[in-house]
Amino acid sequence: EDESDGSFGFVLLAAMGSALIGAGIILLVARNWDELARSIRCAIAFLPLLVSLGLGFFVLRRRNDSPAWRESAALFNMAAFAATLSLISQAYQIQGSFADFTAACLILALPVIYLFRSSFGAVVYALGCGLWMLTKNGWRSDVPGQMLFWLFILAILPFYLRLCRRGRRGWSFGALTIALFTGFIVGMFVTDDFARVSLGAVSFAGLFA
């Protein structure tokens, strides 16, 4: 796939457009959300998800060779999954923390990334791993379940290695490298003490090297 400057700009604009459309729909619904019946809320919550699934099926069947279509469909599906999950949780008063919500979004986003071969989705996922770590722990080292971060972040490495084999000069490889590096910094800062390895500066020196 061509990753020239023109291709990057086109894919970036397509991805941003998809994200903005999804955000606009959510804002329009949120304004009158409290006045709607629960059944209507559920229908509205699942509508973006159904639309995103339909778009994803169309892209995989008819536009699978277009990076712009794949990136847009992947981001739209990820946003729709997150929106549906949050709206259903709010409608039925399902208890949970923002960290739990982030973890669920990461699990749902992972197959979307591989299915659509989405570089932007992988970048969002890598940054989301760092966000999950911060929201779960708040820079503390005594919260259980921290080591799940490495399971989350390692799940995207096969996709990263595929980009590496394809070429290390493209924008997708560079962007995902920065996102993964950022996630590794956050994860290592928190889990190094939790694992009681006491590597400290040695582990960070190896990472930066």
C-alpha positions as CSV (number, residue, x, y, z in Angstrom):
1,E,0.0,0.0,0.0
2,D,1.2,3.4,-0.9
3,E,2.0,5.6,2.1
4,S,3.0,8.8,0.3
5,D,2.2,12.2,1.8
6,G,-0.9,12.5,-0.4
7,S,-2.2,9.1,0.7
8,F,-1.5,10.0,4.4
9,G,-3.4,13.2,4.0
10,F,-6.4,11.5,2.4
11,V,-6.5,8.8,5.0
12,L,-6.2,11.3,7.8
13,L,-9.0,13.4,6.6
14,A,-11.2,10.4,6.0
15,A,-10.5,9.1,9.6
16,M,-11.1,12.6,11.1
17,G,-14.4,12.9,9.2
18,S,-15.6,9.5,10.4
19,A,-14.7,10.4,14.0
20,L,-16.4,13.9,13.8
21,I,-19.6,12.4,12.3
22,G,-19.7,9.9,15.2
23,A,-19.1,12.6,17.8
24,G,-21.8,14.8,16.2
25,I,-24.4,12.1,16.4
26,I,-23.6,11.4,20.0
27,L,-23.9,15.1,20.9
28,L,-27.2,15.5,19.2
29,V,-28.6,12.5,21.1
30,A,-27.1,13.5,24.4
31,R,-28.9,16.9,24.4
32,N,-32.3,15.2,24.8
33,W,-31.2,12.0,26.3
34,D,-32.8,12.4,29.8
35,E,-36.2,13.1,28.2
36,L,-36.3,9.8,26.3
37,A,-37.9,6.5,27.4
38,R,-35.6,3.6,28.2
39,S,-36.7,1.6,25.2
40,I,-36.0,4.5,22.9
41,R,-32.6,5.0,24.5
42,C,-31.7,1.4,23.8
43,A,-32.9,1.7,20.2
44,I,-30.8,4.8,19.7
45,A,-27.8,3.3,21.5
46,F,-27.7,0.3,19.1
47,L,-28.4,2.3,16.0
48,P,-24.8,3.6,15.5
49,L,-23.5,0.1,16.1
50,L,-25.8,-1.4,13.5
51,V,-24.8,1.3,11.0
52,S,-21.1,0.8,11.7
53,L,-21.4,-3.0,11.2
54,G,-23.2,-2.5,7.9
55,L,-20.5,0.0,6.8
56,G,-17.8,-2.4,7.9
57,F,-19.4,-5.3,5.9
58,F,-19.6,-3.0,2.8
59,V,-16.0,-2.0,3.2
60,L,-14.7,-5.5,3.5
61,R,-16.7,-6.7,0.5
62,R,-16.3,-3.7,-1.9
63,R,-13.6,-1.3,-0.6
64,N,-11.1,-3.6,1.1
65,D,-8.2,-2.3,-1.0
66,S,-8.8,1.3,0.1
67,P,-6.9,2.4,3.2
68,A,-9.1,5.4,3.6
69,W,-12.3,3.3,3.6
70,R,-10.8,0.8,6.0
71,E,-9.5,3.4,8.4
72,S,-12.8,5.2,8.5
73,A,-14.8,2.0,9.0
74,A,-12.5,0.8,11.7
75,L,-12.7,4.1,13.7
76,F,-16.4,4.3,13.2
77,N,-16.8,0.8,14.5
78,M,-14.6,1.4,17.5
79,A,-16.5,4.7,18.3
80,A,-19.9,2.9,17.9
81,F,-18.9,0.1,20.2
82,A,-17.8,2.6,22.8
83,A,-20.9,4.8,22.4
84,T,-23.3,1.8,22.6
85,L,-21.6,0.4,25.7
86,S,-21.6,3.8,27.5
87,L,-25.3,4.5,26.6
88,I,-26.6,1.1,27.6
89,S,-24.6,1.4,30.9
90,Q,-26.1,4.8,31.5
91,A,-29.7,3.7,30.6
92,Y,-29.6,0.7,32.9
93,Q,-27.4,2.3,35.6
94,I,-24.7,-0.4,35.3
95,Q,-22.1,0.3,37.8
96,G,-18.4,0.4,37.0
97,S,-15.3,2.6,36.8
98,F,-13.9,4.4,33.8
99,A,-11.0,1.9,33.8
100,D,-13.5,-1.0,33.4
101,F,-15.1,0.9,30.5
102,T,-11.7,1.5,28.9
103,A,-10.8,-2.2,29.2
104,A,-14.0,-3.3,27.6
105,C,-13.4,-0.8,24.7
106,L,-9.9,-2.2,24.2
107,I,-11.1,-5.8,24.1
108,L,-13.8,-4.8,21.5
109,A,-11.4,-2.7,19.4
110,L,-8.7,-5.4,19.0
111,P,-10.5,-7.6,16.5
112,V,-11.6,-4.5,14.5
113,I,-8.0,-3.4,14.1
114,Y,-6.9,-6.7,12.7
115,L,-10.0,-7.2,10.6
116,F,-9.7,-3.8,8.9
117,R,-5.9,-3.6,9.1
118,S,-6.3,-0.2,10.6
119,S,-3.2,1.8,11.5
120,F,-5.1,4.6,13.1
121,G,-7.1,2.2,15.1
122,A,-3.9,0.6,16.4
123,V,-2.5,4.0,17.4
124,V,-5.7,4.7,19.3
125,Y,-5.5,1.2,20.9
126,A,-1.9,1.7,22.0
127,L,-2.7,5.1,23.6
128,G,-5.8,3.6,25.1
129,C,-3.7,1.0,26.9
130,G,-1.8,3.8,28.6
131,L,-5.0,5.6,29.4
132,W,-6.4,2.4,31.0
133,M,-3.3,2.1,33.2
134,L,-3.6,5.7,34.4
135,T,-7.3,5.5,35.1
136,K,-7.0,2.2,36.9
137,N,-4.0,3.1,39.1
138,G,-3.6,6.9,39.2
139,W,0.2,6.4,39.3
140,R,-0.2,4.1,42.3
141,S,1.6,0.8,42.6
142,D,-0.7,-1.1,45.0
143,V,-3.7,-1.7,42.7
144,P,-4.3,-5.4,41.7
145,G,-4.6,-6.3,38.0
146,Q,-1.9,-3.9,36.8
147,M,0.0,-6.6,34.9
148,L,-2.9,-7.0,32.6
149,F,-1.5,-3.9,30.9
150,W,1.2,-6.0,29.3
151,L,-1.4,-8.5,28.0
152,F,-3.3,-5.6,26.4
153,I,-0.2,-4.0,24.8
154,L,1.3,-7.2,23.6
155,A,-1.9,-8.1,21.8
156,I,-1.1,-5.3,19.2
157,L,2.5,-6.3,18.6
158,P,1.7,-8.8,15.8
159,F,0.1,-5.9,13.9
160,Y,3.1,-3.8,14.6
161,L,5.5,-6.4,13.4
162,R,3.5,-6.7,10.2
163,L,3.9,-3.0,9.6
164,C,7.6,-3.4,10.3
165,R,8.1,-6.1,7.7
166,R,6.1,-4.1,5.2
167,G,8.4,-1.1,5.6
168,R,9.6,1.3,8.3
169,R,9.4,4.5,6.4
170,G,5.6,4.8,6.2
171,W,3.6,7.2,8.4
172,S,1.7,4.3,10.0
173,F,4.8,2.6,11.3
174,G,6.1,5.9,12.7
175,A,2.8,6.8,14.4
176,L,2.3,3.4,15.9
177,T,5.9,3.3,17.1
178,I,5.4,6.6,19.0
179,A,2.1,5.4,20.5
180,L,3.5,2.1,21.6
181,F,6.6,3.8,23.1
182,T,4.3,6.2,25.0
183,G,2.2,3.2,26.3
184,F,5.4,1.3,27.3
185,I,6.6,4.3,29.3
186,V,3.4,4.6,31.3
187,G,3.2,0.8,31.8
188,M,6.8,0.4,32.9
189,F,6.5,3.4,35.3
190,V,3.6,1.8,37.2
191,T,4.3,-2.0,36.9
192,D,8.0,-2.0,37.6
193,D,7.4,-1.3,41.3
194,F,4.3,-3.4,41.4
195,A,6.2,-6.4,40.1
196,R,8.9,-5.8,42.7
197,V,11.6,-6.3,40.2
198,S,13.4,-3.2,41.4
199,L,15.0,-2.6,38.0
200,G,14.1,1.1,38.1
201,A,16.5,3.1,35.9
202,V,17.9,-0.1,34.2
203,S,14.5,-1.0,32.7
204,F,13.9,2.6,31.5
205,A,17.4,2.7,30.1
206,G,16.8,-0.4,28.1
207,L,13.5,0.9,26.8
208,F,14.9,4.3,25.6
209,A,17.9,2.5,24.1
